[in-house]
Amino acid sequence: MKTQPGTGSKTKRVFIGGLKTTTTSDTLLEYFSQFGHVEFVDLPEDKGSQRRRGFGYVAFDDYDPVDKVTSKLLLVDVVYELYNADMFTDSRECSLFR
């Protein structure tokens, strides 16, 4: 995938790992909307048990929000805020990638 002009991102989506199974799409949508327009939130479920698998994806309509979310200084704040909002299972297991 090619990097878009004027940005560092190659994708419009971020991966969020270590989420609690009780974390909802609405909660993530509300939080990540501060960085840009969110097209969708995907929280995969186990096919057998129908339980969430503890990770998800947030897709934006542009590349810039991904750069904002994953910038080094802001990344610490994002992980901290999500952990404090009780969305992560454990602070050592949370992850966020583009």
C-alpha positions in Angstrom: 0.0 0.0 0.0 1.3 3.5 -0.9 1.6 6.3 1.6 -0.8 9.1 0.8 0.6 12.5 0.0 1.2 14.7 3.0 0.7 11.9 5.6 2.7 9.0 7.1 -0.2 6.6 7.1 -0.7 3.8 4.7 -4.1 2.8 6.1 -7.3 4.4 7.3 -7.7 2.0 10.1 -6.2 1.2 13.5 -6.0 -2.1 15.5 -6.8 -2.0 19.2 -5.8 -5.0 21.2 -6.4 -6.1 24.8 -10.0 -4.8 24.9 -12.4 -6.1 27.5 -15.2 -8.2 26.1 -17.6 -5.7 27.5 -16.2 -2.8 25.4 -18.8 -1.7 22.9 -18.6 -0.3 19.3 -20.5 2.8 20.5 -17.9 3.5 23.2 -15.0 3.2 20.8 -16.9 5.3 18.2 -17.5 8.0 20.7 -13.9 8.1 21.8 -12.2 7.9 18.4 -14.5 10.5 16.8 -12.4 13.2 18.4 -9.7 12.4 15.9 -11.8 12.4 12.8 -14.9 10.9 11.1 -15.2 7.2 12.0 -16.6 5.1 9.2 -17.0 1.9 11.3 -15.9 0.0 14.3 -15.4 -3.8 14.1 -15.3 -5.9 17.2 -14.8 -9.5 16.0 -16.7 -12.3 17.8 -15.8 -15.9 18.3 -18.1 -17.9 15.9 -18.8 -20.6 18.4 -19.4 -18.7 21.6 -20.5 -15.3 20.1 -18.2 -13.6 22.6 -16.0 -10.7 21.5 -12.4 -11.7 21.0 -10.7 -8.8 22.9 -9.6 -6.7 19.9 -11.1 -4.5 17.3 -10.6 -2.1 14.4 -11.6 1.5 14.0 -11.7 2.8 10.4 -11.6 6.5 9.5 -12.6 8.2 6.3 -9.1 9.7 5.9 -5.5 9.0 6.7 -4.8 12.0 9.0 -6.8 10.7 12.0 -4.7 7.5 12.0 -1.6 9.7 12.1 -3.1 11.6 15.0 -4.0 8.5 17.0 -0.7 6.8 16.4 1.7 9.7 16.9 4.1 8.9 19.7 3.0 11.6 22.2 -0.7 11.1 21.6 -0.5 7.3 21.6 0.4 7.4 25.3 -2.6 9.6 26.1 -4.9 7.4 24.0 -3.9 4.2 25.7 -4.1 5.8 29.1 -7.6 7.2 28.4 -8.9 3.9 27.1 -7.5 2.1 30.1 -9.0 4.5 32.5 -12.3 4.2 30.7 -12.2 0.5 31.7 -12.0 -0.7 28.1 -8.7 -2.6 28.3 -8.3 -5.9 30.2 -4.8 -5.0 31.6 -2.5 -2.0 31.0 0.3 -4.4 30.0 -1.9 -6.1 27.4 -3.3 -3.1 25.6 -2.1 -2.3 22.1 -2.9 0.1 19.3 -1.4 -0.1 15.8 -2.1 1.3 12.4 
